[in-house]
Amino acid sequence: MNRVLPRSGRRLEITGACAGNCFHCYAVELKKLPQMEDIGFKATVDGVKGAGLKEVYIVGGEPMLHRKAIDFCRYAKEQGLMTILVTNGYKLNDPKVAEEILGVTDQVEISLRSVDPSVHDNVVLGRGWINQKPEKPPKIGGFKEAVEALEVLNQVRERIGAKTKLAVNFDLYQQAEDFAGKGMSYAIAKMLKDKGIKLDGFYAQLILAIPVGKKDLLQALADLKIMRDELGVKDVGMTDDPVRCGIIDSLDEVPEELRDLIIGEVVPAIAPNGSVRKNVVELTPDQLKLE
């Protein structure tokens, strides 16, 4: 099953539980809610299918902390929906768990923030993109675990012949790093390719709480094009609208050959209590409750 672009589905937040404390996280209030239960999940999936939508994103918190995450993915896939697990890689560096997940999903998306482990880990620990070594790595969602998960998923996928796609989510920010004229997103994709990991997708996300300038935006789009044209990552895109985010005034400011990379669709999220939440990009820093 091919992923639908633009995105056409719902994000199902099955749990607010997460051992990370990413400083820009939009789901902090979910921690106050109980986990989504079977009856609510199945009713929501049935509603998504009944509405004619094609995709469900199984998210959190960290969805793999839910005791029935694999069962939930299986149910959604059995309903004929494209089932996408969005995770920090927790448990997926275990070949047995990886094989189970590959059997019940169409795509697994893992978040990476940098090629520098200390930068990624500082984000997970709630310190932002500061480049200093954490006193100790995060309990869940650290750089090592995320990369190992991609490696194991890739290896198991090849061994069992699974069709599940592997993708990376990257939160775009003002990046001081420069890699021979390319940005951090390209560096991440290149690092993974050098490790023998076949990526099928790479998505740059915009967040209002993190200022991004036009230069960074255009660099990220150029990087996505290079990933597609030179690194063989077929499904790339910017999953938010830079005009709505106030980064540019019009898409006319984006070179024509890069405009098709802007997906721009907002996928509503359904919280564990059944309420429909706004997408992350629609929230202001105050709403994000940044400390």
Secondary structure as the mmCIF struct_conf table of DSSP 4:
data_model
#
loop_
_struct_conf.conf_type_id
_struct_conf.id
_struct_conf.beg_label_comp_id
_struct_conf.beg_label_asym_id
_struct_conf.beg_label_seq_id
_struct_conf.end_label_comp_id
_struct_conf.end_label_asym_id
_struct_conf.end_label_seq_id
HELX_LH_PP_P HELX_LH_PP_P1 ASN A 2 VAL A 4
BEND BEND1 LEU A 5 PRO A 6
STRN STRN1 GLY A 9 GLU A 13
BEND BEND2 ALA A 19 ALA A 19
TURN_TY1_P TURN_TY1_P1 PHE A 23 HIS A 24
BEND BEND3 TYR A 26 TYR A 26
HELX_RH_3T_P HELX_RH_3T_P1 VAL A 28 LYS A 32
BEND BEND4 LEU A 33 LEU A 33
HELX_LH_PP_P HELX_LH_PP_P2 PRO A 34 GLU A 37
HELX_RH_AL_P HELX_RH_AL_P1 ASP A 38 GLY A 50
TURN_TY1_P TURN_TY1_P2 ALA A 51 GLY A 52
STRN STRN2 GLU A 55 VAL A 59
BEND BEND5 GLY A 60 GLY A 61
HELX_RH_3T_P HELX_RH_3T_P2 PRO A 63 LEU A 65
BEND BEND6 HIS A 66 HIS A 66
TURN_TY1_P TURN_TY1_P3 ARG A 67 LYS A 68
HELX_RH_AL_P HELX_RH_AL_P2 ALA A 69 GLU A 78
TURN_TY1_P TURN_TY1_P4 GLN A 79 GLY A 80
STRN STRN3 MET A 82 THR A 87
BEND BEND7 ASN A 88 ASN A 88
TURN_TY1_P TURN_TY1_P5 TYR A 90 ASN A 93
BEND BEND8 ASP A 94 ASP A 94
HELX_RH_AL_P HELX_RH_AL_P3 PRO A 95 VAL A 104
BEND BEND9 ASP A 106 ASP A 106
STRN STRN4 GLN A 107 SER A 111
BEND BEND10 VAL A 115 ASP A 116
HELX_RH_AL_P HELX_RH_AL_P4 PRO A 117 VAL A 124
TURN_TY1_P TURN_TY1_P6 LEU A 125 GLY A 126
BEND BEND11 ARG A 127 ARG A 127
BEND BEND12 TRP A 129 TRP A 129
BEND BEND13 GLN A 132 GLN A 132
BEND BEND14 GLU A 135 LYS A 136
BEND BEND15 LYS A 139 GLY A 141
HELX_RH_AL_P HELX_RH_AL_P5 PHE A 143 ILE A 160
TURN_TY1_P TURN_TY1_P7 GLY A 161 GLY A 161
STRN STRN5 LYS A 165 ASP A 171
STRN STRN6 PHE A 179 PHE A 179
TURN_TY1_P TURN_TY1_P8 ALA A 180 GLY A 181
STRN STRN7 LYS A 182 LYS A 182
HELX_RH_AL_P HELX_RH_AL_P6 MET A 184 ASP A 194
TURN_TY1_P TURN_TY1_P9 LYS A 195 GLY A 196
STRN STRN8 GLY A 201 GLN A 205
TURN_TY1_P TURN_TY1_P10 LEU A 208 ALA A 209
BEND BEND16 ILE A 210 ILE A 210
HELX_RH_AL_P HELX_RH_AL_P7 LYS A 214 GLU A 230
BEND BEND17 LEU A 231 LEU A 231
STRN STRN9 ASP A 235 MET A 238
BEND BEND18 ASP A 240 ASP A 240
TURN_TY1_P TURN_TY1_P11 PRO A 242 GLY A 246
BEND BEND19 ILE A 247 ILE A 247
BEND BEND20 ASP A 249 ASP A 249
HELX_RH_3T_P HELX_RH_3T_P3 LEU A 251 GLU A 253
BEND BEND21 VAL A 254 VAL A 254
HELX_RH_AL_P HELX_RH_AL_P8 GLU A 256 ARG A 259
TURN_TY1_P TURN_TY1_P12 ASP A 260 LEU A 261
STRN STRN10 ILE A 262 ILE A 262
STRN STRN11 ALA A 269 ILE A 270
TURN_TY1_P TURN_TY1_P13 PRO A 272 ASN A 273
BEND BEND22 GLY A 274 GLY A 274
STRN STRN12 VAL A 276 ARG A 277
HELX_RH_3T_P HELX_RH_3T_P4 VAL A 280 GLU A 282
HELX_RH_AL_P HELX_RH_AL_P9 PRO A 285 LEU A 288
TURN_TY1_P TURN_TY1_P14 LYS A 289 LYS A 289
#
